[in-house]
Amino acid sequence: ASDSDPNSVAAEILLKEGMSLDSPLERVNLNGGPVIRSNGIAVVLILDITDAVVEEAFALAPRVLVFLEDGFAGKDAVKANALTQARNLGVTMKTI
C-alpha cells in the first residue's frame, strides 16, 4: 500500500484499532476533506486541521478518533482543543 493513498492509510489504522477485515468502510466528507470510519473508529485524513474540522469530526460521535499529526503542524492550540474535547466526550484521540 502506498503511503500517499489515504484509503490504505485509513484501512491500516482501522485494522490496528481492531476493526475486522469484513467491516464496511464509510467515507464521510467534512468541510476540510475526507474521513474514513468503521466500527466507531474515525480516521480524519485532513492535512489542514482547524477547530471547525475538529468539531465536525467529534460530531460523528466516534469511539476512537485518529488525526494525522501533520494536520496539526504549527497548530498547537487546535490540537490542545481537540484533546480537551476528546477528554470531555470520553473519546480516545490519537495522532499518527
Residue frames relative to the residue before (quaternion, step in Angstrom):
aa qw qx qy qz dx dy dz
A 1.0000 0.0000 0.0000 0.0000 0.00 0.00 0.00
S 0.3570 -0.7407 0.5246 0.2207 3.54 -0.84 0.90
D 0.5419 -0.6487 0.4312 0.3156 3.55 -1.01 0.82
S 0.6413 0.5464 -0.3391 0.4185 3.55 1.14 -0.47
D 0.6217 0.5328 -0.3570 0.4496 3.60 1.21 -0.23
P 0.3696 -0.7718 0.4665 0.2240 3.58 -0.31 1.21
N 0.6342 0.5464 -0.3531 0.4179 3.59 0.98 -0.69
S 0.6721 0.4741 -0.3150 0.4736 3.59 0.95 -0.79
V 0.5949 0.5437 -0.3602 0.4699 3.58 1.08 -0.68
A 0.6746 0.4985 -0.2919 0.4595 3.57 0.86 -1.00
A 0.6548 0.5192 -0.3195 0.4467 3.59 0.89 -0.92
E 0.6374 0.5333 -0.3201 0.4549 3.56 0.99 -0.85
I 0.6588 0.4991 -0.3017 0.4753 3.59 0.94 -0.91
L 0.6581 0.5194 -0.3127 0.4465 3.57 0.89 -0.94
L 0.6464 0.5118 -0.3209 0.4662 3.57 0.98 -0.80
K 0.6383 0.5210 -0.3240 0.4650 3.58 1.02 -0.81
E 0.6879 0.4752 -0.2744 0.4750 3.56 1.09 -0.71
G 0.6604 -0.5620 0.3000 0.3976 3.57 1.23 0.15
M 0.3951 0.6988 -0.5011 0.3233 3.59 1.21 0.27
S 0.3908 -0.7018 0.5297 0.2724 3.58 -0.97 0.72
L 0.6531 -0.5668 0.3506 0.3596 3.55 -1.17 0.66
D 0.7252 0.4302 -0.2634 0.4686 3.58 1.07 -0.60
S 0.4340 0.6888 -0.4778 0.3301 3.60 1.22 0.19
P 0.4464 -0.6886 0.4895 0.2949 3.58 -0.90 0.82
L 0.3060 -0.7184 0.5928 0.1971 3.55 -1.09 0.74
E 0.1418 -0.7723 0.6136 0.0834 3.53 -0.95 0.86
R 0.2086 -0.7677 0.5945 0.1169 3.54 -0.91 0.94
V 0.0743 -0.7862 0.6135 -0.0021 3.54 -0.76 1.09
N 0.2085 -0.7745 0.5759 0.1580 3.59 -0.90 0.76
L 0.1901 -0.7414 0.6356 0.1010 3.52 -0.81 1.09
N 0.7283 -0.4039 0.2987 0.4661 3.57 -1.25 0.05
G 0.7393 0.4400 -0.2364 0.4516 3.55 0.97 -0.84
G 0.7538 -0.3130 0.2347 0.5279 3.59 1.16 -0.37
P 0.7684 -0.4327 0.2581 0.3946 3.55 -1.31 -0.22
V 0.0898 -0.7225 0.6813 0.0757 3.48 -1.33 0.60
I 0.1773 -0.7579 0.6182 0.1092 3.57 -0.93 0.88
R 0.0491 0.8264 -0.5603 0.0277 3.58 -0.78 0.89
S 0.0647 0.7653 -0.6366 0.0693 3.49 -1.29 0.58
N 0.8684 0.0376 -0.0233 0.4939 3.57 -1.04 0.77
G 0.7384 -0.4341 0.2524 0.4501 3.60 0.86 0.83
I 0.6235 0.4850 -0.3474 0.5054 3.56 1.30 0.17
A 0.0627 -0.7965 0.6009 0.0226 3.57 -0.80 0.98
V 0.1398 -0.7744 0.6143 0.0588 3.55 -0.91 0.99
V 0.2253 -0.7897 0.5625 0.0962 3.54 -0.54 1.22
L 0.1381 -0.8218 0.5514 0.0386 3.58 -0.45 1.24
I 0.4049 0.7111 -0.4631 0.3406 3.54 0.95 0.90
L 0.2801 -0.8032 0.5081 0.1354 3.56 -0.73 1.06
D 0.7102 0.3192 -0.2523 0.5745 3.57 1.27 0.11
I 0.0300 -0.8462 0.5315 -0.0227 3.55 0.32 1.30
T 0.0722 -0.7761 0.6264 0.0056 3.53 -0.87 1.04
D 0.6862 -0.4412 0.3499 0.4606 3.58 -1.27 0.10
A 0.6280 0.5458 -0.3373 0.4404 3.59 1.05 -0.75
V 0.6341 0.5150 -0.3243 0.4770 3.59 1.00 -0.83
V 0.6345 0.5338 -0.3222 0.4568 3.58 0.97 -0.90
E 0.6498 0.5190 -0.3147 0.4576 3.60 0.90 -0.96
E 0.6846 0.4899 -0.2872 0.4570 3.57 0.84 -0.98
A 0.6384 0.5282 -0.3312 0.4514 3.58 1.00 -0.81
F 0.6790 0.4686 -0.2959 0.4815 3.59 0.92 -0.84
A 0.5946 0.5784 -0.3590 0.4278 3.59 1.14 -0.58
L 0.5863 0.5608 -0.3700 0.4526 3.60 1.23 -0.35
A 0.3282 -0.8041 0.4410 0.2265 3.58 1.37 -0.11
P 0.1936 0.7962 -0.5527 0.1521 3.60 0.77 0.97
R 0.5082 -0.5876 0.5297 0.3405 3.53 -1.37 0.27
V 0.7680 0.1090 -0.0225 0.6307 3.51 1.08 -0.93
L 0.0857 -0.7937 0.6021 0.0141 3.56 -0.84 1.00
V 0.0919 -0.8120 0.5763 0.0048 3.55 -0.67 1.15
F 0.1095 -0.7772 0.6183 0.0410 3.55 -0.88 1.02
L 0.4726 -0.6136 0.5349 0.3376 3.57 -1.24 0.40
E 0.5125 -0.6670 0.4497 0.3003 3.57 -0.76 1.06
D 0.6198 0.5666 -0.3423 0.4213 3.59 1.02 -0.80
G 0.6110 0.5824 -0.3470 0.4088 3.57 1.10 -0.62
F 0.7009 0.4386 -0.2566 0.5005 3.56 1.24 -0.47
A 0.3257 0.7695 -0.5010 0.2253 3.60 1.26 0.12
G 0.8465 0.0648 -0.0863 0.5213 3.56 -0.72 1.09
K 0.6654 0.4859 -0.3019 0.4796 3.58 1.23 0.29
D 0.0014 0.8521 -0.5230 0.0193 3.55 0.76 1.04
A 0.6449 0.5304 -0.3330 0.4381 3.59 1.00 -0.78
V 0.6353 0.5181 -0.3256 0.4710 3.58 1.02 -0.81
K 0.6616 0.4999 -0.3080 0.4664 3.58 0.94 -0.89
A 0.6419 0.5229 -0.3245 0.4575 3.59 0.94 -0.87
N 0.6308 0.5309 -0.3143 0.4706 3.57 1.02 -0.85
A 0.6565 0.5103 -0.3082 0.4621 3.58 0.94 -0.91
L 0.6609 0.5077 -0.3082 0.4587 3.59 0.93 -0.89
T 0.6346 0.5247 -0.3235 0.4662 3.58 1.03 -0.79
Q 0.6563 0.5048 -0.3097 0.4675 3.58 0.94 -0.90
A 0.6284 0.5394 -0.3348 0.4495 3.57 0.97 -0.87
R 0.6517 0.5098 -0.3108 0.4678 3.57 0.93 -0.92
N 0.6848 0.5063 -0.2856 0.4395 3.56 0.83 -1.01
L 0.7443 0.4053 -0.2097 0.4877 3.57 1.05 -0.80
G 0.4430 -0.7032 0.4500 0.3266 3.57 1.27 -0.17
V 0.4404 0.6730 -0.4645 0.3707 3.57 1.16 0.67
T 0.3767 -0.6854 0.5657 0.2615 3.58 -1.02 0.75
M 0.0701 -0.8054 0.5883 0.0210 3.59 -0.59 1.10
K 0.0336 -0.7878 0.6149 -0.0112 3.54 -0.97 0.93
T 0.1491 -0.7367 0.6408 0.1564 3.53 -1.27 0.37
I 0.1253 -0.7954 0.5897 0.0629 3.54 -1.05 0.73
